[in-house]
């Protein structure tokens, strides 16, 4: 029981910081303004680790690699801690274990990015129905617009109802299936 509690707490803390760091990377990549409550929270919660890392990890093509690599590292360390709490032995081949954890963390980052986009699409759709002039609406619009634009060219509005978010959510859910399969294969290597 204590192992489950410890694993749960490690997972919650690691996932919290991974989502924040990944969100920071995605917002910067998609040029989402940080001048909103969510953006300010992400900056305040991650600056303590991102700013020192930027001295070591340079940006590449204008992308904040420090945030992305930190998200990957936190996820890998979180997975290592969870497996260690569960009693996994890493002594036999630490290089192989490190490679498997790195792969699992990479697949988790891809899944979490999909989760962020699905969440953004759902919030954007709800805000468009309930309060389209909400201060958060431009944030979620900027996050999802680059992915909705090509779909909107193919799927026109039906009776003034934009179905492109629904189509994108379905496509993202389809993308989650092979990611989950690959993750289960990689986790099976332990």
ABEGO torsion letter per residue (X at the ends): XAAAAAAAAAAAAAAAAAAAAAAAAAAAAAGBBABBAAAAAAAAAAAAAAAAAAAABBBBGGBBAAAAAAAAAAAAAAAAAAAAAAGBBAAABAAAAAAAAAAAAAAAAAAAAAAAAAAAAAAAAAAAAABAABAAAAAAAAAAAAAAAAAAAABBBBGGBBAAAAAAAAAAAAAAAAAAAAAAAAAAAX
